[in-house]
Amino acid sequence: MVCAFCAQGIEKRLGKLPATQSVFVDLKQKVVAVQAKDGQTLDGKKISADIKDAGYDVVKLEAVQQSVAELKAELKGRK
């Protein structure tokens, strides 16, 4: 992903998943963060497939305990 339009497309696409609470894309760090709604579980295979269907590669998929807001703040602090 190289532009804000690309990031917005991924955010919109992943935001439509039923279990998704919020999505954040950091173009500089090349990170996509997806947070599940309380009591919901995200499907990593579905997320990867949606990103690949949009024309991008998924290099790594990992679950973290941070919220999207916390991860966003951390990544912005690295810039």
N, C-alpha and C positions, 0 to 999 in steps of 0.2 A: 504494500500500500504506500502510495507516495503523495496523495493529495487528500484534502479535507472531504472532497466528494466521495472518495473511496471509503474513508472512515465512516462517513455518514451512512453509506449504503450498508456496510457491515452492521453498524449499530441498529439501524432500522430492521434489517433482516433478523438479527438475533433477538431483538426486542419483541418480536412477534411470537417467539416460542412461549408456550403456555406457562412454563416454570420460571421464566425470566423476570426478575425484578428490575435490574438495571444493567446497562452495558457501557463500557468505556473503551475507546480505542486511542492508543498513544502512537502516533505515526513515527515519532523520533525513536522511541524505544522498541517499536514494532511489537506491541503488546495489545492483545484484546482480552479484556476482563469482563466476565459475565457473572452476575450475582443472582442466585436463586431466590425466589420468594420463600418466606418462612414456611417450613414444612414441606417444601418441594425439593426435588432432586433434578439437577441438570443432566442431560444426556450428552456426554462428551463426544460420542460418535456423531450425533446429530449436529452439534456445534461445528465439529471438524468438517463434516460433509457440507454444511451451509457455507462455510468459509471457502472451501475448495470449489463449490459450485459457483461462487462469486468470482472465481479466477485467481485465488491466492493459495499459497502453500501454508500448511500448518507444520511448523518445525517441532513444536513441543506443546503438550497439553498437560497442565498440572492443576491440582486442586489446592487452594490456599484458604486460610481461615480469615483473611482480611476481607473487609467489605470493598465494594467498588470505590467508594469515597476514600477509604483509607489507602488503597492502592494508588488511586489517582493522585492523592496528596504526596505520597512517597515518590512516585515517578516524576512529578513536577519538581520536587526537591532535588532531583538528580540533574536537572537541566542546567 
